[in-house]
Amino acid sequence: MLPFFIRRLVAALRVAATVMTLAFIMTRLSGDLAISIAGSNATHADIEAVRKAYEGGVECLLA
């Protein structure tokens, strides 16, 4: 029974690592995230407002 749980745990860790890697790659390849967040019809002012709101980066989102 223990080998079964170990195999399942290893499989779950592989899936989690794959999902995290793909999410990281897709966010980096998508270009400017401010444009993505603001939307396709956003004005330059809207995009700058998004950049200003998130200028702290990840630390800003985690706070």
PDB file of N, H, CA, C and O in Angstrom:
ATOM      1  N   MET A   1       0.818  -1.196   0.000  1.00  0.00           N
ATOM      2  CA  MET A   1       0.000   0.000   0.000  1.00  0.00           C
ATOM      3  C   MET A   1       0.863   1.262   0.000  1.00  0.00           C
ATOM      4  O   MET A   1       0.509   2.257  -0.633  1.00  0.00           O
ATOM      5  N   LEU A   2       1.987   1.224   0.703  1.00  0.00           N
ATOM      6  H   LEU A   2       2.274   0.416   1.217  1.00  0.00           H
ATOM      7  CA  LEU A   2       2.879   2.375   0.747  1.00  0.00           C
ATOM      8  C   LEU A   2       3.452   2.722  -0.631  1.00  0.00           C
ATOM      9  O   LEU A   2       3.514   3.903  -0.970  1.00  0.00           O
ATOM     10  N   PRO A   3       3.870   1.743  -1.435  1.00  0.00           N
ATOM     11  CA  PRO A   3       4.354   2.089  -2.775  1.00  0.00           C
ATOM     12  C   PRO A   3       3.295   2.791  -3.629  1.00  0.00           C
ATOM     13  O   PRO A   3       3.618   3.659  -4.441  1.00  0.00           O
ATOM     14  N   PHE A   4       2.047   2.414  -3.441  1.00  0.00           N
ATOM     15  H   PHE A   4       1.785   1.709  -2.782  1.00  0.00           H
ATOM     16  CA  PHE A   4       0.961   3.059  -4.177  1.00  0.00           C
ATOM     17  C   PHE A   4       0.900   4.545  -3.845  1.00  0.00           C
ATOM     18  O   PHE A   4       0.807   5.384  -4.741  1.00  0.00           O
ATOM     19  N   PHE A   5       0.951   4.874  -2.539  1.00  0.00           N
ATOM     20  H   PHE A   5       1.026   4.194  -1.811  1.00  0.00           H
ATOM     21  CA  PHE A   5       0.885   6.267  -2.121  1.00  0.00           C
ATOM     22  C   PHE A   5       2.111   7.051  -2.585  1.00  0.00           C
ATOM     23  O   PHE A   5       1.997   8.225  -2.937  1.00  0.00           O
ATOM     24  N   ILE A   6       3.250   6.427  -2.588  1.00  0.00           N
ATOM     25  H   ILE A   6       3.342   5.474  -2.302  1.00  0.00           H
ATOM     26  CA  ILE A   6       4.467   7.089  -3.053  1.00  0.00           C
ATOM     27  C   ILE A   6       4.364   7.397  -4.544  1.00  0.00           C
ATOM     28  O   ILE A   6       4.718   8.492  -4.981  1.00  0.00           O
ATOM     29  N   ARG A   7       3.875   6.426  -5.330  1.00  0.00           N
ATOM     30  H   ARG A   7       3.588   5.536  -4.975  1.00  0.00           H
ATOM     31  CA  ARG A   7       3.689   6.663  -6.758  1.00  0.00           C
ATOM     32  C   ARG A   7       2.695   7.784  -7.012  1.00  0.00           C
ATOM     33  O   ARG A   7       2.917   8.623  -7.885  1.00  0.00           O
ATOM     34  N   ARG A   8       1.603   7.806  -6.258  1.00  0.00           N
ATOM     35  H   ARG A   8       1.423   7.124  -5.549  1.00  0.00           H
ATOM     36  CA  ARG A   8       0.596   8.857  -6.422  1.00  0.00           C
ATOM     37  C   ARG A   8       1.163  10.219  -6.037  1.00  0.00           C
ATOM     38  O   ARG A   8       0.872  11.218  -6.695  1.00  0.00           O
ATOM     39  N   LEU A   9       1.963  10.270  -4.988  1.00  0.00           N
ATOM     40  H   LEU A   9       2.199   9.459  -4.453  1.00  0.00           H
ATOM     41  CA  LEU A   9       2.574  11.517  -4.558  1.00  0.00           C
ATOM     42  C   LEU A   9       3.549  12.034  -5.616  1.00  0.00           C
ATOM     43  O   LEU A   9       3.553  13.224  -5.929  1.00  0.00           O
ATOM     44  N   VAL A  10       4.357  11.160  -6.155  1.00  0.00           N
ATOM     45  H   VAL A  10       4.354  10.193  -5.901  1.00  0.00           H
ATOM     46  CA  VAL A  10       5.299  11.546  -7.209  1.00  0.00           C
ATOM     47  C   VAL A  10       4.548  12.040  -8.438  1.00  0.00           C
ATOM     48  O   VAL A  10       4.949  13.031  -9.048  1.00  0.00           O
ATOM     49  N   ALA A  11       3.484  11.378  -8.804  1.00  0.00           N
ATOM     50  H   ALA A  11       3.158  10.573  -8.309  1.00  0.00           H
ATOM     51  CA  ALA A  11       2.685  11.806  -9.956  1.00  0.00           C
ATOM     52  C   ALA A  11       2.058  13.180  -9.696  1.00  0.00           C
ATOM     53  O   ALA A  11       2.042  14.032 -10.584  1.00  0.00           O
ATOM     54  N   ALA A  12       1.550  13.393  -8.500  1.00  0.00           N
ATOM     55  H   ALA A  12       1.564  12.700  -7.778  1.00  0.00           H
ATOM     56  CA  ALA A  12       0.950  14.684  -8.158  1.00  0.00           C
ATOM     57  C   ALA A  12       1.996  15.798  -8.193  1.00  0.00           C
ATOM     58  O   ALA A  12       1.706  16.900  -8.661  1.00  0.00           O
ATOM     59  N   LEU A  13       3.187  15.530  -7.714  1.00  0.00           N
ATOM     60  H   LEU A  13       3.423  14.636  -7.335  1.00  0.00           H
ATOM     61  CA  LEU A  13       4.254  16.532  -7.740  1.00  0.00           C
ATOM     62  C   LEU A  13       4.672  16.853  -9.173  1.00  0.00           C
ATOM     63  O   LEU A  13       4.961  18.005  -9.495  1.00  0.00           O
ATOM     64  N   ARG A  14       4.703  15.842 -10.025  1.00  0.00           N
ATOM     65  H   ARG A  14       4.468  14.906  -9.764  1.00  0.00           H
ATOM     66  CA  ARG A  14       5.022  16.080 -11.437  1.00  0.00           C
ATOM     67  C   ARG A  14       3.964  16.951 -12.100  1.00  0.00           C
ATOM     68  O   ARG A  14       4.291  17.869 -12.853  1.00  0.00           O
ATOM     69  N   VAL A  15       2.715  16.666 -11.825  1.00  0.00           N
ATOM     70  H   VAL A  15       2.450  15.920 -11.214  1.00  0.00           H
ATOM     71  CA  VAL A  15       1.627  17.467 -12.404  1.00  0.00           C
ATOM     72  C   VAL A  15       1.714  18.904 -11.903  1.00  0.00           C
ATOM     73  O   VAL A  15       1.583  19.840 -12.692  1.00  0.00           O
ATOM     74  N   ALA A  16       1.933  19.091 -10.611  1.00  0.00           N
ATOM     75  H   ALA A  16       2.039  18.331  -9.970  1.00  0.00           H
ATOM     76  CA  ALA A  16       2.031  20.443 -10.052  1.00  0.00           C
ATOM     77  C   ALA A  16       3.206  21.201 -10.668  1.00  0.00           C
ATOM     78  O   ALA A  16       3.074  22.375 -11.014  1.00  0.00           O
ATOM     79  N   ALA A  17       4.346  20.541 -10.804  1.00  0.00           N
ATOM     80  H   ALA A  17       4.454  19.587 -10.522  1.00  0.00           H
ATOM     81  CA  ALA A  17       5.515  21.193 -11.401  1.00  0.00           C
ATOM     82  C   ALA A  17       5.258  21.560 -12.859  1.00  0.00           C
ATOM     83  O   ALA A  17       5.678  22.625 -13.312  1.00  0.00           O
ATOM     84  N   THR A  18       4.581  20.698 -13.589  1.00  0.00           N
ATOM     85  H   THR A  18       4.240  19.833 -13.221  1.00  0.00           H
ATOM     86  CA  THR A  18       4.270  20.975 -14.985  1.00  0.00           C
ATOM     87  C   THR A  18       3.322  22.161 -15.112  1.00  0.00           C
ATOM     88  O   THR A  18       3.527  23.036 -15.954  1.00  0.00           O
ATOM     89  N   VAL A  19       2.302  22.193 -14.291  1.00  0.00           N
ATOM     90  H   VAL A  19       2.135  21.482 -13.607  1.00  0.00           H
ATOM     91  CA  VAL A  19       1.335  23.291 -14.341  1.00  0.00           C
ATOM     92  C   VAL A  19       2.016  24.612 -13.981  1.00  0.00           C
ATOM     93  O   VAL A  19       1.789  25.623 -14.646  1.00  0.00           O
ATOM     94  N   MET A  20       2.840  24.615 -12.947  1.00  0.00           N
ATOM     95  H   MET A  20       3.025  23.794 -12.407  1.00  0.00           H
ATOM     96  CA  MET A  20       3.537  25.845 -12.558  1.00  0.00           C
ATOM     97  C   MET A  20       4.485  26.320 -13.658  1.00  0.00           C
ATOM     98  O   MET A  20       4.565  27.517 -13.933  1.00  0.00           O
ATOM     99  N   THR A  21       5.197  25.393 -14.284  1.00  0.00           N
ATOM    100  H   THR A  21       5.132  24.421 -14.061  1.00  0.00           H
ATOM    101  CA  THR A  21       6.123  25.748 -15.349  1.00  0.00           C
ATOM    102  C   THR A  21       5.373  26.326 -16.543  1.00  0.00           C
ATOM    103  O   THR A  21       5.777  27.351 -17.092  1.00  0.00           O
ATOM    104  N   LEU A  22       4.290  25.681 -16.945  1.00  0.00           N
ATOM    105  H   LEU A  22       3.962  24.849 -16.499  1.00  0.00           H
ATOM    106  CA  LEU A  22       3.509  26.186 -18.079  1.00  0.00           C
ATOM    107  C   LEU A  22       2.898  27.552 -17.779  1.00  0.00           C
ATOM    108  O   LEU A  22       2.877  28.422 -18.649  1.00  0.00           O
ATOM    109  N   ALA A  23       2.405  27.748 -16.565  1.00  0.00           N
ATOM    110  H   ALA A  23       2.422  27.041 -15.858  1.00  0.00           H
ATOM    111  CA  ALA A  23       1.833  29.046 -16.197  1.00  0.00           C
ATOM    112  C   ALA A  23       2.902  30.135 -16.231  1.00  0.00           C
ATOM    113  O   ALA A  23       2.644  31.243 -16.701  1.00  0.00           O
ATOM    114  N   PHE A  24       4.091  29.829 -15.740  1.00  0.00           N
ATOM    115  H   PHE A  24       4.300  28.929 -15.358  1.00  0.00           H
ATOM    116  CA  PHE A  24       5.183  30.794 -15.763  1.00  0.00           C
ATOM    117  C   PHE A  24       5.565  31.143 -17.195  1.00  0.00           C
ATOM    118  O   PHE A  24       5.726  32.316 -17.529  1.00  0.00           O
ATOM    119  N   ILE A  25       5.709  30.137 -18.032  1.00  0.00           N
ATOM    120  H   ILE A  25       5.577  29.183 -17.761  1.00  0.00           H
ATOM    121  CA  ILE A  25       6.104  30.369 -19.422  1.00  0.00           C
ATOM    122  C   ILE A  25       5.037  31.175 -20.157  1.00  0.00           C
ATOM    123  O   ILE A  25       5.366  32.091 -20.910  1.00  0.00           O
ATOM    124  N   MET A  26       3.772  30.847 -19.950  1.00  0.00           N
ATOM    125  H   MET A  26       3.504  30.102 -19.339  1.00  0.00           H
ATOM    126  CA  MET A  26       2.703  31.556 -20.656  1.00  0.00           C
ATOM    127  C   MET A  26       2.617  33.016 -20.223  1.00  0.00           C
ATOM    128  O   MET A  26       2.343  33.883 -21.052  1.00  0.00           O
ATOM    129  N   THR A  27       2.845  33.305 -18.940  1.00  0.00           N
ATOM    130  H   THR A  27       3.067  32.601 -18.267  1.00  0.00           H
ATOM    131  CA  THR A  27       2.800  34.706 -18.507  1.00  0.00           C
ATOM    132  C   THR A  27       3.988  35.478 -19.042  1.00  0.00           C
ATOM    133  O   THR A  27       3.863  36.669 -19.326  1.00  0.00           O
ATOM    134  N   ARG A  28       5.133  34.840 -19.187  1.00  0.00           N
ATOM    135  H   ARG A  28       5.235  33.872 -18.956  1.00  0.00           H
ATOM    136  CA  ARG A  28       6.316  35.528 -19.711  1.00  0.00           C
ATOM    137  C   ARG A  28       6.237  35.719 -21.223  1.00  0.00           C
ATOM    138  O   ARG A  28       6.778  36.691 -21.748  1.00  0.00           O
ATOM    139  N   LEU A  29       5.584  34.824 -21.915  1.00  0.00           N
ATOM    140  H   LEU A  29       5.145  34.034 -21.488  1.00  0.00           H
ATOM    141  CA  LEU A  29       5.478  34.936 -23.373  1.00  0.00           C
ATOM    142  C   LEU A  29       4.320  35.814 -23.821  1.00  0.00           C
ATOM    143  O   LEU A  29       4.233  36.174 -24.995  1.00  0.00           O
ATOM    144  N   SER A  30       3.437  36.158 -22.905  1.00  0.00           N
ATOM    145  H   SER A  30       3.507  35.865 -21.951  1.00  0.00           H
ATOM    146  CA  SER A  30       2.243  36.907 -23.286  1.00  0.00           C
ATOM    147  C   SER A  30       2.523  38.379 -23.548  1.00  0.00           C
ATOM    148  O   SER A  30       1.640  39.094 -24.022  1.00  0.00           O
ATOM    149  N   GLY A  31       3.722  38.845 -23.253  1.00  0.00           N
ATOM    150  H   GLY A  31       4.440  38.264 -22.869  1.00  0.00           H
ATOM    151  CA  GLY A  31       4.053  40.247 -23.496  1.00  0.00           C
ATOM    152  C   GLY A  31       3.822  41.093 -22.268  1.00  0.00           C
ATOM    153  O   GLY A  31       4.070  40.654 -21.145  1.00  0.00           O
ATOM    154  N   ASP A  32       3.347  42.307 -22.481  1.00  0.00           N
ATOM    155  H   ASP A  32       3.145  42.663 -23.394  1.00  0.00           H
ATOM    156  CA  ASP A  32       3.140  43.248 -21.392  1.00  0.00           C
ATOM    157  C   ASP A  32       1.900  42.859 -20.592  1.00  0.00           C
ATOM    158  O   ASP A  32       0.789  42.851 -21.122  1.00  0.00           O
ATOM    159  N   LEU A  33       2.095  42.542 -19.332  1.00  0.00           N
ATOM    160  H   LEU A  33       2.997  42.548 -18.902  1.00  0.00           H
ATOM    161  CA  LEU A  33       0.971  42.107 -18.506  1.00  0.00           C
ATOM    162  C   LEU A  33       0.000  43.249 -18.215  1.00  0.00           C
ATOM    163  O   LEU A  33      -1.186  43.008 -17.986  1.00  0.00           O
ATOM    164  N   ALA A  34       0.487  44.480 -18.221  1.00  0.00           N
ATOM    165  H   ALA A  34       1.450  44.675 -18.407  1.00  0.00           H
ATOM    166  CA  ALA A  34      -0.410  45.615 -17.984  1.00  0.00           C
ATOM    167  C   ALA A  34      -1.449  45.715 -19.087  1.00  0.00           C
ATOM    168  O   ALA A  34      -2.607  46.038 -18.822  1.00  0.00           O
ATOM    169  N   ILE A  35      -1.048  45.442 -20.320  1.00  0.00           N
ATOM    170  H   ILE A  35      -0.108  45.179 -20.536  1.00  0.00           H
ATOM    171  CA  ILE A  35      -2.000  45.464 -21.434  1.00  0.00           C
ATOM    172  C   ILE A  35      -2.998  44.321 -21.289  1.00  0.00           C
ATOM    173  O   ILE A  35      -4.185  44.490 -21.570  1.00  0.00           O
ATOM    174  N   SER A  36      -2.524  43.163 -20.853  1.00  0.00           N
ATOM    175  H   SER A  36      -1.560  43.025 -20.624  1.00  0.00           H
ATOM    176  CA  SER A  36      -3.414  42.020 -20.660  1.00  0.00           C
ATOM    177  C   SER A  36      -4.438  42.292 -19.564  1.00  0.00           C
ATOM    178  O   SER A  36      -5.611  41.942 -19.700  1.00  0.00           O
ATOM    179  N   ILE A  37      -3.988  42.919 -18.477  1.00  0.00           N
ATOM    180  H   ILE A  37      -3.036  43.203 -18.367  1.00  0.00           H
ATOM    181  CA  ILE A  37      -4.901  43.199 -17.365  1.00  0.00           C
ATOM    182  C   ILE A  37      -5.893  44.291 -17.749  1.00  0.00           C
ATOM    183  O   ILE A  37      -7.078  44.191 -17.433  1.00  0.00           O
ATOM    184  N   ALA A  38      -5.415  45.336 -18.430  1.00  0.00           N
ATOM    185  H   ALA A  38      -4.451  45.417 -18.686  1.00  0.00           H
ATOM    186  CA  ALA A  38      -6.281  46.468 -18.777  1.00  0.00           C
ATOM    187  C   ALA A  38      -7.307  46.109 -19.843  1.00  0.00           C
ATOM    188  O   ALA A  38      -8.394  46.685 -19.876  1.00  0.00           O
ATOM    189  N   GLY A  39      -6.972  45.165 -20.710  1.00  0.00           N
ATOM    190  H   GLY A  39      -6.089  44.697 -20.683  1.00  0.00           H
ATOM    191  CA  GLY A  39      -7.911  44.773 -21.753  1.00  0.00           C
ATOM    192  C   GLY A  39      -7.475  45.286 -23.115  1.00  0.00           C
ATOM    193  O   GLY A  39      -6.639  46.185 -23.214  1.00  0.00           O
ATOM    194  N   SER A  40      -8.037  44.717 -24.145  1.00  0.00           N
ATOM    195  H   SER A  40      -8.715  43.987 -24.065  1.00  0.00           H
ATOM    196  CA  SER A  40      -7.614  45.045 -25.505  1.00  0.00           C
ATOM    197  C   SER A  40      -8.076  46.428 -25.956  1.00  0.00           C
ATOM    198  O   SER A  40      -7.453  47.017 -26.840  1.00  0.00           O
ATOM    199  N   ASN A  41      -9.139  46.957 -25.381  1.00  0.00           N
ATOM    200  H   ASN A  41      -9.645  46.479 -24.663  1.00  0.00           H
ATOM    201  CA  ASN A  41      -9.656  48.273 -25.774  1.00  0.00           C
ATOM    202  C   ASN A  41      -9.200  49.387 -24.840  1.00  0.00           C
ATOM    203  O   ASN A  41      -9.759  50.483 -24.875  1.00  0.00           O
ATOM    204  N   ALA A  42      -8.201  49.128 -24.012  1.00  0.00           N
ATOM    205  H   ALA A  42      -7.746  48.238 -23.984  1.00  0.00           H
ATOM    206  CA  ALA A  42      -7.752  50.105 -23.034  1.00  0.00           C
ATOM    207  C   ALA A  42      -6.969  51.231 -23.703  1.00  0.00           C
ATOM    208  O   ALA A  42      -6.261  51.023 -24.689  1.00  0.00           O
ATOM    209  N   THR A  43      -7.116  52.408 -23.148  1.00  0.00           N
ATOM    210  H   THR A  43      -7.691  52.577 -22.348  1.00  0.00           H
ATOM    211  CA  THR A  43      -6.338  53.548 -23.631  1.00  0.00           C
ATOM    212  C   THR A  43      -4.961  53.523 -22.980  1.00  0.00           C
ATOM    213  O   THR A  43      -4.699  52.744 -22.064  1.00  0.00           O
ATOM    214  N   HIS A  44      -4.083  54.403 -23.480  1.00  0.00           N
ATOM    215  H   HIS A  44      -4.296  55.036 -24.224  1.00  0.00           H
ATOM    216  CA  HIS A  44      -2.740  54.489 -22.916  1.00  0.00           C
ATOM    217  C   HIS A  44      -2.815  54.875 -21.433  1.00  0.00           C
ATOM    218  O   HIS A  44      -2.026  54.394 -20.620  1.00  0.00           O
ATOM    219  N   ALA A  45      -3.763  55.740 -21.095  1.00  0.00           N
ATOM    220  H   ALA A  45      -4.404  56.130 -21.756  1.00  0.00           H
ATOM    221  CA  ALA A  45      -3.935  56.156 -19.695  1.00  0.00           C
ATOM    222  C   ALA A  45      -4.370  54.979 -18.825  1.00  0.00           C
ATOM    223  O   ALA A  45      -3.917  54.849 -17.688  1.00  0.00           O
ATOM    224  N   ASP A  46      -5.235  54.132 -19.344  1.00  0.00           N
ATOM    225  H   ASP A  46      -5.604  54.238 -20.267  1.00  0.00           H
ATOM    226  CA  ASP A  46      -5.671  52.952 -18.597  1.00  0.00           C
ATOM    227  C   ASP A  46      -4.498  52.014 -18.326  1.00  0.00           C
ATOM    228  O   ASP A  46      -4.355  51.485 -17.224  1.00  0.00           O
ATOM    229  N   ILE A  47      -3.670  51.817 -19.335  1.00  0.00           N
ATOM    230  H   ILE A  47      -3.787  52.246 -20.230  1.00  0.00           H
ATOM    231  CA  ILE A  47      -2.516  50.927 -19.182  1.00  0.00           C
ATOM    232  C   ILE A  47      -1.539  51.498 -18.166  1.00  0.00           C
ATOM    233  O   ILE A  47      -0.989  50.759 -17.349  1.00  0.00           O
ATOM    234  N   GLU A  48      -1.322  52.794 -18.210  1.00  0.00           N
ATOM    235  H   GLU A  48      -1.769  53.395 -18.873  1.00  0.00           H
ATOM    236  CA  GLU A  48      -0.431  53.430 -17.235  1.00  0.00           C
ATOM    237  C   GLU A  48      -1.012  53.336 -15.828  1.00  0.00           C
ATOM    238  O   GLU A  48      -0.262  53.187 -14.863  1.00  0.00           O
ATOM    239  N   ALA A  49      -2.328  53.419 -15.696  1.00  0.00           N
ATOM    240  H   ALA A  49      -2.937  53.540 -16.480  1.00  0.00           H
ATOM    241  CA  ALA A  49      -2.960  53.283 -14.380  1.00  0.00           C
ATOM    242  C   ALA A  49      -2.749  51.873 -13.821  1.00  0.00           C
ATOM    243  O   ALA A  49      -2.511  51.703 -12.625  1.00  0.00           O
ATOM    244  N   VAL A  50      -2.837  50.875 -14.687  1.00  0.00           N
ATOM    245  H   VAL A  50      -3.030  51.014 -15.658  1.00  0.00           H
ATOM    246  CA  VAL A  50      -2.593  49.497 -14.253  1.00  0.00           C
ATOM    247  C   VAL A  50      -1.134  49.336 -13.836  1.00  0.00           C
ATOM    248  O   VAL A  50      -0.841  48.716 -12.813  1.00  0.00           O
ATOM    249  N   ARG A  51      -0.224  49.893 -14.626  1.00  0.00           N
ATOM    250  H   ARG A  51      -0.461  50.397 -15.457  1.00  0.00           H
ATOM    251  CA  ARG A  51       1.204  49.816 -14.272  1.00  0.00           C
ATOM    252  C   ARG A  51       1.466  50.477 -12.924  1.00  0.00           C
ATOM    253  O   ARG A  51       2.231  49.954 -12.113  1.00  0.00           O
ATOM    254  N   LYS A  52       0.836  51.620 -12.682  1.00  0.00           N
ATOM    255  H   LYS A  52       0.214  52.044 -13.341  1.00  0.00           H
ATOM    256  CA  LYS A  52       1.029  52.330 -11.416  1.00  0.00           C
ATOM    257  C   LYS A  52       0.443  51.522 -10.255  1.00  0.00           C
ATOM    258  O   LYS A  52       1.021  51.481  -9.169  1.00  0.00           O
ATOM    259  N   ALA A  53      -0.692  50.887 -10.485  1.00  0.00           N
ATOM    260  H   ALA A  53      -1.161  50.920 -11.368  1.00  0.00           H
ATOM    261  CA  ALA A  53      -1.332  50.104  -9.425  1.00  0.00           C
ATOM    262  C   ALA A  53      -0.500  48.884  -9.047  1.00  0.00           C
ATOM    263  O   ALA A  53      -0.512  48.458  -7.892  1.00  0.00           O
ATOM    264  N   TYR A  54       0.222  48.321 -10.013  1.00  0.00           N
ATOM    265  H   TYR A  54       0.232  48.667 -10.952  1.00  0.00           H
ATOM    266  CA  TYR A  54       0.999  47.109  -9.765  1.00  0.00           C
ATOM    267  C   TYR A  54       2.498  47.344  -9.858  1.00  0.00           C
ATOM    268  O   TYR A  54       3.249  46.412 -10.143  1.00  0.00           O
ATOM    269  N   GLU A  55       2.949  48.575  -9.621  1.00  0.00           N
ATOM    270  H   GLU A  55       2.338  49.332  -9.389  1.00  0.00           H
ATOM    271  CA  GLU A  55       4.367  48.867  -9.773  1.00  0.00           C
ATOM    272  C   GLU A  55       5.229  48.165  -8.734  1.00  0.00           C
ATOM    273  O   GLU A  55       6.443  48.072  -8.912  1.00  0.00           O
ATOM    274  N   GLY A  56       4.638  47.673  -7.661  1.00  0.00           N
ATOM    275  H   GLY A  56       3.651  47.748  -7.516  1.00  0.00           H
ATOM    276  CA  GLY A  56       5.405  46.948  -6.653  1.00  0.00           C
ATOM    277  C   GLY A  56       5.724  45.523  -7.082  1.00  0.00           C
ATOM    278  O   GLY A  56       6.516  44.847  -6.426  1.00  0.00           O
ATOM    279  N   GLY A  57       5.128  45.061  -8.159  1.00  0.00           N
ATOM    280  H   GLY A  57       4.484  45.610  -8.691  1.00  0.00           H
ATOM    281  CA  GLY A  57       5.369  43.707  -8.632  1.00  0.00           C
ATOM    282  C   GLY A  57       4.657  42.677  -7.778  1.00  0.00           C
ATOM    283  O   GLY A  57       3.562  42.926  -7.274  1.00  0.00           O
ATOM    284  N   VAL A  58       5.276  41.527  -7.620  1.00  0.00           N
ATOM    285  H   VAL A  58       6.165  41.325  -8.030  1.00  0.00           H
ATOM    286  CA  VAL A  58       4.683  40.427  -6.854  1.00  0.00           C
ATOM    287  C   VAL A  58       4.518  40.822  -5.400  1.00  0.00           C
ATOM    288  O   VAL A  58       3.540  40.434  -4.761  1.00  0.00           O
ATOM    289  N   GLU A  59       5.456  41.584  -4.870  1.00  0.00           N
ATOM    290  H   GLU A  59       6.251  41.899  -5.389  1.00  0.00           H
ATOM    291  CA  GLU A  59       5.356  42.014  -3.469  1.00  0.00           C
ATOM    292  C   GLU A  59       4.083  42.823  -3.236  1.00  0.00           C
ATOM    293  O   GLU A  59       3.465  42.728  -2.176  1.00  0.00           O
ATOM    294  N   CYS A  60       3.696  43.618  -4.229  1.00  0.00           N
ATOM    295  H   CYS A  60       4.197  43.695  -5.090  1.00  0.00           H
ATOM    296  CA  CYS A  60       2.480  44.418  -4.125  1.00  0.00           C
ATOM    297  C   CYS A  60       1.243  43.518  -4.077  1.00  0.00           C
ATOM    298  O   CYS A  60       0.297  43.785  -3.336  1.00  0.00           O
ATOM    299  N   LEU A  61       1.264  42.458  -4.872  1.00  0.00           N
ATOM    300  H   LEU A  61       2.033  42.241  -5.474  1.00  0.00           H
ATOM    301  CA  LEU A  61       0.107  41.564  -4.913  1.00  0.00           C
ATOM    302  C   LEU A  61       0.003  40.710  -3.648  1.00  0.00           C
ATOM    303  O   LEU A  61      -1.101  40.340  -3.246  1.00  0.00           O
ATOM    304  N   LEU A  62       1.127  40.395  -3.020  1.00  0.00           N
ATOM    305  H   LEU A  62       2.023  40.695  -3.346  1.00  0.00           H
ATOM    306  CA  LEU A  62       1.120  39.551  -1.842  1.00  0.00           C
ATOM    307  C   LEU A  62       0.827  40.307  -0.556  1.00  0.00           C
ATOM    308  O   LEU A  62       0.482  39.695   0.455  1.00  0.00           O
ATOM    309  N   ALA A  63       0.958  41.618  -0.580  1.00  0.00           N
ATOM    310  H   ALA A  63       1.238  42.115  -1.401  1.00  0.00           H
ATOM    311  CA  ALA A  63       0.776  42.421   0.631  1.00  0.00           C
ATOM    312  C   ALA A  63      -0.683  42.535   0.992  1.00  0.00           C
ATOM    313  O   ALA A  63      -1.024  43.177   1.986  1.00  0.00           O
TER     314      ALA A  63
END
